[in-house]
Amino acid sequence: MEQAILSAIADIESASALNARVESVDSALVGLSDIAELTGLTRQAIALLKDGARGSGSVSRAGTAG
């Protein structure tokens, strides 16, 4: 359990889109929806971050290449 929590903290702090720092760990657990609400991101975005599938965040404008 301890290793899972430490791994989760490392994942959260390394997700550059969140720019978050874990200050404490409470005994009450939160889910993806809770995290989305607290960060202002969508649940889908949080799920992608959790899975490491979220890109750099750079998006091409409509009508431009690459």
MMTF fields as JSON, N, C-alpha, C and O atoms, coordinates in Angstrom:
{
  "mmtfVersion": "1.0.0",
  "mmtfProducer": "UNKNOWN",
  "numBonds": 263,
  "numAtoms": 264,
  "numGroups": 66,
  "numChains": 1,
  "numModels": 1,
  "chainsPerModel": [1],
  "groupsPerChain": [66],
  "chainIdList": ["A"],
  "bondAtomList": [4, 2, 8, 6, 12, 10, 16, 14, 20, 18, 24, 22, 28, 26, 32, 30, 36, 34, 40, 38, 44, 42, 48, 46, 52, 50, 56, 54, 60, 58, 64, 62, 68, 66, 72, 70, 76, 74, 80, 78, 84, 82, 88, 86, 92, 90, 96, 94, 100, 98, 104, 102, 108, 106, 112, 110, 116, 114, 120, 118, 124, 122, 128, 126, 132, 130, 136, 134, 140, 138, 144, 142, 148, 146, 152, 150, 156, 154, 160, 158, 164, 162, 168, 166, 172, 170, 176, 174, 180, 178, 184, 182, 188, 186, 192, 190, 196, 194, 200, 198, 204, 202, 208, 206, 212, 210, 216, 214, 220, 218, 224, 222, 228, 226, 232, 230, 236, 234, 240, 238, 244, 242, 248, 246, 252, 250, 256, 254, 260, 258],
  "bondOrderList": [1, 1, 1, 1, 1, 1, 1, 1, 1, 1, 1, 1, 1, 1, 1, 1, 1, 1, 1, 1, 1, 1, 1, 1, 1, 1, 1, 1, 1, 1, 1, 1, 1, 1, 1, 1, 1, 1, 1, 1, 1, 1, 1, 1, 1, 1, 1, 1, 1, 1, 1, 1, 1, 1, 1, 1, 1, 1, 1, 1, 1, 1, 1, 1, 1],
  "groupList": [{"groupName": "MET", "atomNameList": ["N", "CA", "C", "O"], "elementList": ["N", "C", "C", "O"], "formalChargeList": [0, 0, 0, 0], "bondAtomList": [1, 0, 2, 1, 3, 2], "bondOrderList": [1, 1, 2], "singleLetterCode": "M", "chemCompType": "L-PEPTIDE LINKING"}, {"groupName": "GLU", "atomNameList": ["N", "CA", "C", "O"], "elementList": ["N", "C", "C", "O"], "formalChargeList": [0, 0, 0, 0], "bondAtomList": [1, 0, 2, 1, 3, 2], "bondOrderList": [1, 1, 2], "singleLetterCode": "E", "chemCompType": "L-PEPTIDE LINKING"}, {"groupName": "GLN", "atomNameList": ["N", "CA", "C", "O"], "elementList": ["N", "C", "C", "O"], "formalChargeList": [0, 0, 0, 0], "bondAtomList": [1, 0, 2, 1, 3, 2], "bondOrderList": [1, 1, 2], "singleLetterCode": "Q", "chemCompType": "L-PEPTIDE LINKING"}, {"groupName": "ALA", "atomNameList": ["N", "CA", "C", "O"], "elementList": ["N", "C", "C", "O"], "formalChargeList": [0, 0, 0, 0], "bondAtomList": [1, 0, 2, 1, 3, 2], "bondOrderList": [1, 1, 2], "singleLetterCode": "A", "chemCompType": "L-PEPTIDE LINKING"}, {"groupName": "ILE", "atomNameList": ["N", "CA", "C", "O"], "elementList": ["N", "C", "C", "O"], "formalChargeList": [0, 0, 0, 0], "bondAtomList": [1, 0, 2, 1, 3, 2], "bondOrderList": [1, 1, 2], "singleLetterCode": "I", "chemCompType": "L-PEPTIDE LINKING"}, {"groupName": "LEU", "atomNameList": ["N", "CA", "C", "O"], "elementList": ["N", "C", "C", "O"], "formalChargeList": [0, 0, 0, 0], "bondAtomList": [1, 0, 2, 1, 3, 2], "bondOrderList": [1, 1, 2], "singleLetterCode": "L", "chemCompType": "L-PEPTIDE LINKING"}, {"groupName": "SER", "atomNameList": ["N", "CA", "C", "O"], "elementList": ["N", "C", "C", "O"], "formalChargeList": [0, 0, 0, 0], "bondAtomList": [1, 0, 2, 1, 3, 2], "bondOrderList": [1, 1, 2], "singleLetterCode": "S", "chemCompType": "L-PEPTIDE LINKING"}, {"groupName": "ASP", "atomNameList": ["N", "CA", "C", "O"], "elementList": ["N", "C", "C", "O"], "formalChargeList": [0, 0, 0, 0], "bondAtomList": [1, 0, 2, 1, 3, 2], "bondOrderList": [1, 1, 2], "singleLetterCode": "D", "chemCompType": "L-PEPTIDE LINKING"}, {"groupName": "ASN", "atomNameList": ["N", "CA", "C", "O"], "elementList": ["N", "C", "C", "O"], "formalChargeList": [0, 0, 0, 0], "bondAtomList": [1, 0, 2, 1, 3, 2], "bondOrderList": [1, 1, 2], "singleLetterCode": "N", "chemCompType": "L-PEPTIDE LINKING"}, {"groupName": "ARG", "atomNameList": ["N", "CA", "C", "O"], "elementList": ["N", "C", "C", "O"], "formalChargeList": [0, 0, 0, 0], "bondAtomList": [1, 0, 2, 1, 3, 2], "bondOrderList": [1, 1, 2], "singleLetterCode": "R", "chemCompType": "L-PEPTIDE LINKING"}, {"groupName": "VAL", "atomNameList": ["N", "CA", "C", "O"], "elementList": ["N", "C", "C", "O"], "formalChargeList": [0, 0, 0, 0], "bondAtomList": [1, 0, 2, 1, 3, 2], "bondOrderList": [1, 1, 2], "singleLetterCode": "V", "chemCompType": "L-PEPTIDE LINKING"}, {"groupName": "GLY", "atomNameList": ["N", "CA", "C", "O"], "elementList": ["N", "C", "C", "O"], "formalChargeList": [0, 0, 0, 0], "bondAtomList": [1, 0, 2, 1, 3, 2], "bondOrderList": [1, 1, 2], "singleLetterCode": "G", "chemCompType": "PEPTIDE LINKING"}, {"groupName": "THR", "atomNameList": ["N", "CA", "C", "O"], "elementList": ["N", "C", "C", "O"], "formalChargeList": [0, 0, 0, 0], "bondAtomList": [1, 0, 2, 1, 3, 2], "bondOrderList": [1, 1, 2], "singleLetterCode": "T", "chemCompType": "L-PEPTIDE LINKING"}, {"groupName": "LYS", "atomNameList": ["N", "CA", "C", "O"], "elementList": ["N", "C", "C", "O"], "formalChargeList": [0, 0, 0, 0], "bondAtomList": [1, 0, 2, 1, 3, 2], "bondOrderList": [1, 1, 2], "singleLetterCode": "K", "chemCompType": "L-PEPTIDE LINKING"}],
  "groupTypeList": [0, 1, 2, 3, 4, 5, 6, 3, 4, 3, 7, 4, 1, 6, 3, 6, 3, 5, 8, 3, 9, 10, 1, 6, 10, 7, 6, 3, 5, 10, 11, 5, 6, 7, 4, 3, 1, 5, 12, 11, 5, 12, 9, 2, 3, 4, 3, 5, 5, 13, 7, 11, 3, 9, 11, 6, 11, 6, 10, 6, 9, 3, 11, 12, 3, 11],
  "groupIdList": [1, 2, 3, 4, 5, 6, 7, 8, 9, 10, 11, 12, 13, 14, 15, 16, 17, 18, 19, 20, 21, 22, 23, 24, 25, 26, 27, 28, 29, 30, 31, 32, 33, 34, 35, 36, 37, 38, 39, 40, 41, 42, 43, 44, 45, 46, 47, 48, 49, 50, 51, 52, 53, 54, 55, 56, 57, 58, 59, 60, 61, 62, 63, 64, 65, 66],
  "secStructList": [7, 2, 2, 2, 2, 2, 2, 2, 2, 2, 2, 2, 2, 2, 7, 6, 6, 6, 7, 7, 7, 7, 7, 7, 7, 7, 1, 1, 7, 7, 7, 2, 2, 2, 2, 2, 2, 2, 2, 6, 7, 7, 2, 2, 2, 2, 2, 2, 2, 2, 2, 6, 7, 7, 7, 7, 1, 7, 7, 7, 7, 6, 6, 7, 7, 7],
  "xCoordList": [0.822, 0.0, 0.867, 0.591, 1.91, 2.783, 3.426, 3.49, 3.903, 4.534, 3.534, 3.89, 2.302, 1.27, 1.001, 0.831, 0.963, 0.731, 1.907, 1.711, 3.123, 4.309, 4.364, 4.75, 3.982, 3.947, 2.901, 3.148, 1.741, 0.678, 1.119, 0.841, 1.797, 2.306, 3.299, 3.237, 4.208, 5.19, 4.495, 4.889, 3.47, 2.723, 2.03, 2.061, 1.415, 0.713, 1.694, 1.446, 2.801, 3.752, 4.505, 5.011, 4.585, 5.29, 4.369, 4.848, 3.075, 2.125, 2.2, 1.575, 2.963, 3.23, 1.972, 1.938, 0.945, -0.292, -0.97, -1.679, -0.759, -1.385, -0.591, -1.17, 0.734, 1.605, 1.223, 1.043, 1.104, 0.63, 1.745, 2.712, 1.583, 2.488, 1.639, 0.722, 1.94, 1.204, 1.755, 2.944, 0.876, 1.285, 0.939, 1.604, -0.102, -0.476, -1.302, -1.842, -1.389, -2.204, -3.177, -2.779, -4.45, -5.501, -5.983, -5.791, -6.59, -7.097, -8.337, -8.685, -9.006, -10.177, -9.691, -8.972, -10.082, -9.627, -10.536, -11.722, -9.977, -10.765, -10.656, -9.69, -11.645, -11.656, -11.329, -11.06, -11.358, -11.047, -11.997, -11.57, -13.268, -14.244, -13.93, -14.059, -13.517, -13.146, -11.936, -11.912, -10.942, -9.729, -10.072, -9.571, -10.92, -11.332, -12.009, -11.714, -12.9, -13.604, -12.641, -12.748, -11.707, -10.757, -9.782, -9.342, -9.436, -8.448, -9.063, -8.364, -10.368, -11.008, -10.813, -11.148, -10.276, -10.116, -11.281, -12.016, -11.441, -12.496, -12.043, -10.85, -13.015, -12.695, -11.88, -10.957, -12.233, -11.509, -10.038, -9.151, -9.78, -8.4, -7.624, -6.461, -8.257, -7.603, -7.321, -6.255, -8.263, -8.058, -6.878, -6.083, -6.757, -5.631, -4.313, -3.312, -4.306, -3.097, -2.724, -1.553, -3.727, -3.494, -2.835, -1.941, -3.297, -2.779, -1.509, -0.935, -1.067, 0.116, -0.139, 0.8, -1.416, -1.767, -1.997, -2.253, -1.913, -2.145, -0.885, 0.215, -1.044, 0.087, 0.638, 0.343, 1.444, 2.111, 1.153, 1.477, -0.03, -0.995, -0.957, -1.813, 0.032, 0.088, -0.859, -0.842, -1.678, -2.676, -2.543, -2.433, -2.552, -2.487, -3.8, -4.867, -3.714, -4.927, -5.599, -4.941, -6.883, -7.633, -7.096, -6.879, -6.886, -6.424, -4.926, -4.441, -4.17, -2.712, -2.145, -2.746, -1.01, -0.353, 0.516, 1.153, 0.519, 1.43, 1.65, 2.528],
  "yCoordList": [-1.193, 0.0, 1.259, 2.202, 1.279, 2.452, 2.747, 3.902, 1.705, 1.898, 2.433, 3.264, 1.972, 2.461, 3.947, 4.7, 4.366, 5.779, 6.626, 7.691, 6.169, 6.908, 7.014, 8.05, 5.951, 5.961, 6.947, 7.678, 6.968, 7.899, 9.348, 10.205, 9.618, 10.968, 11.371, 12.486, 10.476, 10.761, 11.023, 11.929, 10.241, 10.432, 11.792, 12.486, 12.165, 13.449, 14.601, 15.529, 14.54, 15.639, 15.726, 16.792, 14.623, 14.654, 14.998, 15.181, 15.089, 15.452, 16.961, 17.722, 17.391, 18.816, 19.635, 20.82, 19.035, 19.78, 20.208, 21.214, 19.464, 19.799, 20.831, 21.631, 20.815, 21.687, 21.609, 22.629, 20.38, 20.15, 19.625, 19.021, 19.868, 19.321, 18.714, 19.359, 17.487, 16.822, 17.329, 17.189, 17.917, 18.448, 17.514, 17.519, 16.714, 15.765, 14.652, 14.786, 13.562, 12.427, 12.146, 11.831, 12.267, 12.054, 10.612, 9.95, 10.148, 8.776, 8.642, 7.534, 9.748, 9.709, 9.709, 10.616, 8.696, 8.578, 9.361, 9.536, 9.832, 10.542, 9.811, 9.089, 10.002, 9.364, 10.361, 11.533, 9.88, 10.724, 11.914, 13.023, 11.694, 12.789, 13.869, 15.06, 13.449, 14.409, 15.231, 16.45, 14.56, 15.244, 16.222, 17.346, 15.795, 16.666, 17.925, 19.033, 17.758, 18.905, 19.849, 21.068, 19.292, 20.109, 20.857, 21.953, 20.285, 20.896, 21.722, 22.489, 21.572, 22.284, 21.613, 22.191, 20.406, 19.637, 18.663, 18.429, 18.105, 17.11, 15.767, 15.52, 14.91, 13.564, 12.825, 12.077, 13.046, 12.42, 12.847, 12.016, 14.136, 14.63, 13.995, 13.626, 13.867, 13.242, 11.773, 11.267, 11.082, 9.672, 9.529, 8.6, 10.44, 10.388, 10.647, 9.985, 11.602, 11.86, 10.641, 10.276, 10.022, 8.831, 7.725, 7.028, 7.578, 6.514, 6.909, 6.095, 8.15, 8.616, 8.827, 8.866, 8.964, 9.074, 10.509, 10.75, 11.451, 12.858, 13.414, 13.21, 14.12, 14.679, 15.927, 16.229, 16.647, 17.846, 19.011, 19.989, 18.909, 19.988, 20.942, 21.82, 20.787, 21.671, 21.153, 19.973, 22.051, 21.679, 22.632, 23.844, 22.086, 22.927, 23.672, 23.149, 24.897, 25.664, 25.076, 24.481, 25.239, 24.751, 25.41, 26.621, 24.616, 25.14, 25.287, 25.803, 24.842, 24.904, 23.507, 22.59, 23.352, 22.043, 21.898, 22.844, 20.656, 20.24, 20.679, 20.158],
  "zCoordList": [0.0, 0.0, 0.0, -0.742, 0.827, 0.903, -0.451, -0.872, -1.131, -2.44, -3.459, -4.294, -3.401, -4.321, -4.096, -5.055, -2.851, -2.539, -2.996, -3.582, -2.736, -3.173, -4.692, -5.233, -5.369, -6.83, -7.338, -8.297, -6.7, -7.095, -6.894, -7.733, -5.797, -5.543, -6.626, -7.144, -6.967, -8.02, -9.351, -10.087, -9.667, -10.918, -10.946, -11.962, -9.849, -9.775, -9.943, -10.713, -9.224, -9.259, -10.582, -10.932, -11.322, -12.607, -13.773, -14.892, -13.545, -14.608, -14.809, -14.07, -15.807, -15.991, -16.241, -15.91, -16.814, -17.08, -15.779, -15.753, -14.718, -13.442, -12.65, -11.916, -12.794, -12.01, -10.529, -9.864, -10.032, -8.669, -7.77, -8.233, -6.493, -5.492, -4.383, -3.875, -4.01, -2.932, -1.605, -1.317, -0.804, 0.491, 1.636, 2.672, 1.451, 2.493, 1.879, 0.781, 2.603, 2.179, 3.311, 4.432, 2.995, 3.985, 3.891, 2.871, 4.923, 4.908, 4.033, 3.624, 3.74, 2.86, 1.413, 0.994, 0.658, -0.724, -1.655, -1.374, -2.764, -3.771, -5.097, -5.345, -5.936, -7.247, -8.344, -8.079, -9.578, -10.725, -10.823, -11.145, -10.55, -10.617, -9.586, -9.869, -8.387, -7.348, -7.783, -7.616, -8.337, -8.794, -9.914, -9.937, -10.832, -11.935, -11.398, -11.848, -10.452, -9.881, -9.166, -9.301, -8.414, -7.661, -8.56, -8.212, -9.71, -10.601, -11.719, -12.382, -11.933, -13.026, -14.374, -15.408, -14.375, -15.603, -15.735, -14.776, -16.916, -17.1, -16.54, -16.365, -16.264, -15.791, -16.847, -16.524, -18.12, -19.234, -19.23, -19.421, -19.013, -18.98, -17.834, -17.999, -16.679, -15.53, -15.822, -15.47, -16.462, -16.811, -17.768, -17.633, -18.733, -19.67, -18.948, -19.225, -18.026, -17.243, -16.405, -16.307, -15.807, -14.981, -15.791, -15.311, -17.035, -17.898, -18.639, -19.362, -18.466, -19.18, -20.656, -21.451, -21.036, -22.451, -22.893, -24.073, -21.993, -22.34, -22.968, -22.454, -24.085, -24.811, -24.16, -23.004, -24.922, -24.421, -24.243, -23.569, -24.848, -24.743, -25.913, -26.021, -26.805, -27.966, -29.035, -29.386, -29.543, -30.542, -31.718, -31.531, -32.933, -34.123, -34.294, -33.974, -34.801, -35.103, -36.325, -37.179, -36.408, -37.565, -38.828, -38.862, -39.854, -41.128, -41.251, -42.258, -40.242, -40.333, -40.304, -39.745, -40.895, -40.914, -39.683, -39.219, -39.162, -38.202, -36.903, -36.215]
}
